[in-house]
Amino acid sequence: MFVSENLDVNSAGHLTIGGADTVELAKEYGTPLYVMDEQLIRDNLRRFHDSMNKYYDGKGEVHFAGKAFSCMEMCRIVADEGDGLDAVSIGELYTAFKAGFPMEKVGFHGNNKTDEELRFAVEHGVGHIIVDNISELQRLEKIAGDSGVRPNIMFRIKPGIDAHTHDFVKTGQIDSKFGFALETGEAFEAVKEAVSCENVNLYGLHCHIGSQIFDIAPFEEAARVMLGFISEIREKLGYEIEGLNLGGGFGIRYTEKDDPSPFETYLEKVSDVVKSECSRLGIKLPKMFIEPGRSIVASAGITLYTVGARKEIPNIRTYISIDGGMADSPRYILYGSEYDAIVANKADQDKTEKVTIAGRCCESGDLIGENMKLQHAESGDIIAVCATGAYNYSMSSNYNRLQKPAVVFVNNGASRIAVKRESLDDIIRNDI
C-alpha cells in the first residue's frame, strides 16, 4: 500500500510514521515539516553492517554519506550504531565534530577542497581524506608537513562504469569532474607521486559510480576494475593498497514502479566478487568501505505540507498548492524526481484523482510532481510526500526568503525536535 515500510494508517484514518500520527505532528510542529523515523534509520544501518559482517567477515566499515542528510542528531545516531561517516565539506566535518562523532571514522570527500578544509581535516584527525586531484595531493602534502601529522589518504578513481542512471548523477565515467581516470594513465601517475610523498600515507582507493542504481552488475564490475588496479600497483610499484572504498548509490523505492535489490544482496554479490578476484590476482583482501546515504535515510523520512488553494483548470489539470515547494523539496525541479504522496488526514481513502502538487515559490517549475495519484484534497488538508529523507533537508534553501522547516525525529510514536524551524530573524541574521 505504501512505498515505505514504516508508514501505516491508524483508527482515525490518519497516516502514521514510526507509530506517530502525522496529522497530530503537523498540528504540534507546523508545516512544512520534515519527519524522520529513527528506528528505520537504525534498522537500515544495521542491515548494512550486519551484511558486512556476514558476507565480508566483518572486514569493512559502513560510512553513512552525510550529504544525504546531515545534522548533529543524525551524526549521534550513526556514532551510536558504531558506523562511520562520509563528509564532503568543512560544514559537515564541523557538524560531526560538534556532535562528538569519532573523527577517525570519517572519510572526507570533495573535488575542490580548500586549504582551510584540508587543515581542519588534518588537525581534527579525520580517518582518511579522499584525494581528488594532483593539486590537492600537493597542497595536502605541504599542509600535513606543516602540521606534523601524517594523514591517511585514498585516491578517488573513475573506473569507467556506466551505471545506467540520470546523467546528472553518473560519476564513474571518464567525463566527470570527480577523480582520476584509469584509461589515460592519470590514476597510476598519481599513485606514483603519492608513494613518494613523505607527509601522507596512501591507504586506499575509492570509487563511486552514481546514485539511485538498481542493477547490481555495475557495482560488481567496478569492484573488478578497482582490484585490477590494486594488482597493477603492487606489480609495478611493489606497493600494497590496504583499503578499497566502493562508494554508495544503492537505489531505493520512491514510487510503486521502483524495484531495488535488497541491500543484503548487493553486499553478498560484491563481497563474492572481491574475494574471488583477490584470490585470482594473488592480492590480499582489502578492508572494504561502503558509503550508503539515500538507502539509509530516504525511506525513513516524509515531508508534511498544508494544502492552501485548489485550482481546477477544466480538461487541463488540477493544481493542489502547498505551503512548501522547491525551497524544501528541490529534487523535482532539479532532476524530475518522482514521489508518492498521501493526504495524511484521508489516508484510509482511495486515491481518486490525478493532480499536480504545486509549491509556493515564484517559479512555474516549482512542483512536487505532476499527474500524481492522490485522495481528494482541499484547503486545510495535510499532504505527506513519501521517501523524502534524503537530499531534501540537505539541499533546502531560503529561496524567496522562505524559512527552512523543522526536522522532527519520531521513535515508536514519540517525537522530538532535532532541527528547529528557522525564524524570520534567522533569515536576516547575516544581513548588514
Secondary structure, DSSP 8 states (H G I E B T S, - for coil): --SSTTEEE-TTS-EEETTEEHHHHHHHH-SSEEEEEHHHHHHHHHHHHHHHHHHSTT-EEEEEEGGGS--HHHHHHHHHTT-EEEE-SHHHHHHHHHTT--GGGEEE--SS--HHHHHHHHHTT-SEEEE-SHHHHHHHHHHHHHHT---EEEEEEE------S-GGG--SSSSSSSSEESTTSHHHHHHHHHHH-SS-EEEEEE----SSB--SHHHHHHHHHHHHHHHHHHHHH-----EEE----B---SSTT-----HHHHHHHHHHHHHHHHHHHT----EEEE--SHHHHTTTEEEEEEEEEEEEETTTEEEEEES--TTT-THHHHH-----EEEGGGTTS---EEEEEE-SSS-TT-EEEEEEEE----TT-EEEEES-SSSSTTT---GGG----EEEEEETTEEEEEE----HHHHTTT--
